[in-house]
Amino acid sequence: MSLAIERNADPVSVSLTRTQSTRNYQDIGAIQGAPVSRAATIATLGLNLGSGGSLSMAYARSKSPLLFTDTGTPAAWPTARR
């Protein structure tokens, strides 16, 4: 499931996107059963400075069993399912 909101206006633009998957979600394109991201959040903020250019900031966060466990320790690569 994904939810997004975006506002592009002059001089300020903002966006927020949140994607969440269920425990049973599987990506058929994943290599040998590699785990997929369970949640992702992306937020952006942009400021148009006219002739001075623009200034942008972004925040990204992803929750994936491939990166870290709930205790913050690196996760092991899963074995392939046969």
Stockholm file with secondary structure:
# STOCKHOLM 1.0

chainA/1-82         MSLAIERNADPVSVSLTRTQSTRNYQDIGAIQGAPVSRAATIATLGLNLGSGGSLSMAYARSKSPLLFTDTGTPAAWPTARR
#=GR chainA/1-82 SS CEEEEEEECSSEEEEEEEEECCTTCCCTTSGGGCCCCSEEEEEEEEEECGGGCEEEEEEEEEECTTTBCTTSSBCCCCCCCC
#=GC SS_cons        CEEEEEEECSSEEEEEEEEECCTTCCCTTSGGGCCCCSEEEEEEEEEECGGGCEEEEEEEEEECTTTBCTTSSBCCCCCCCC
//
